[in-house]
Amino acid sequence: MPITRDELRDCASLAREVDRLKEQILRLRARIEGGSLQLVKTTGKGDADPVGTAVSKIDELCERLGGELSRYLELSNRVDAEISGVDSVVQRVILRLRYVDGLRWRDVSEKAHFSVRWCRELCARGRNALGVA
């Protein structure tokens, strides 16, 4: 079954979400390891444990990352296989940067060394080659 435009968009969104979750995890780990979070005891209503809270948040993010990564890998493999059928090497590169890697147009443009406008045109041609409107 051919790939749809929604699946292309979902693949790009999942790639960005996976990257976002990884960055969040790395930032929290760096804060813990760098010592900017300290174990603090408060009086009154209970104990505040910023390190424990951060570790719990990391666990939660890792669980979400695992689910999103599974969905992304499944969809990106399918999208990449479809893109492999496009005749033009340049169109394949643009399609992969945009949909498999999930890059924004500015970043696609920088990596491909073309203007944003030309990258968008090449992507549209590549989608047409895929049979995606």
N, C-alpha and C positions, 0 to 999 in steps of 0.2 A: 504494500500500500504506500503511495507517495506521501512525502512529508507535507504538512500544511504550514501556512504562515504562522498560525498560532503556536505550533510546535517549535518553529524557529525562534519566535519571541520567548517562549517558555524556556528554551535551552539557554538563550542569552541571559534571561532573568535569573535562572538557577545558577549560572556561572558567576554572576555578580553576587548573588546571595551567599554562595559558598565562600567566595573571597571575603565578603563582609564578616561572616561568622569567624573565619580564620583570623582576621585582623583583630576582632574583638577579643578572641581567646588570647592571642599574643600580647595585646595591650594589658589585659588583666594579669597574665603570668609575669610580665615585665614589672608591673607595679608591685606584685608580691615579692618577686626576687630582688627587686631594687630597694626594698625596704620602705617604700612610700606608704604601705599599709601596715599599721602596727596593731598589735593586740592591745585593745583598750578595755579597761574595766570601768563601768560606770556604777554609780550608786543609785538606788531607787528602784526603778521598774525592771531591772535585769541587767544582763551583761551584753555589751556590744562587742561583736567579734568581726571586724572588717575583713580579716584574713579568711575566716571561716565562711563568711558571706561571699567573698570573691571566689573561693574554691567551689562553693555550691553553684555559683553562677557559671563558672568554667565547666563544671560537670553538665549543667543544663545546656550550655551552648555546644558542648561536644556531642551530646545526644542529638540535638537539632542538626548539627553539622553532618552527623552520620546519615540521618534520613535524607537531608537535602543532597548530600553527595551521592547517595545511591540513586536517587531520582535523576540527578544530573548525568551521572555516568551512563545510565541506561539510555536516556534521551540523546545525549551527545554522541554516543556510538552510532545510534540510528541516523542522526543528522549528518554526521561525518561520512557515513557510508553513502548517503544520498549525494552529498557534495562531491564525493569522489567521482561521480558520474558526469560532472560538468566538464566539457571539453577544454574550456579556457583555463589555463593555469592561474592567470591573474584573477579571474572571477572566483576560482576555488579559494585562493588565498584570502580575498576580501570576505567571502562568505564565512570562512572559518574564523577569521579575526572577529567578525561581527557576531556570529551566532554561536560558535563553539566556545570561543574565548570570552564572549560577552563584552567585548570592548565597545566603548562609546565611539561615535563617529570621529571625534578629534583624535582619539588614540589609534583608530584604524588608519586614519590619514597619515599620522606620524610613522607608523610601522610600515605602511605600504609605500610611503614617499610619493603620495598623490594628494591632490586637493580633496577636501571633504566632499565637494560637489561631484568630482570624478569618482570617488569611492562609492558614493551613493548610486551613481549611474551604473557602475560595474556590478554593484550588489543587485540592483534591479534586473540587470541583464542575466545575472547568475540565477536569480529566483525564477525568471522566465524560463531559463534552461532546465530548471528543476520542475517546471510546471506549476509553480506557486505564483499566484497573482499578487 
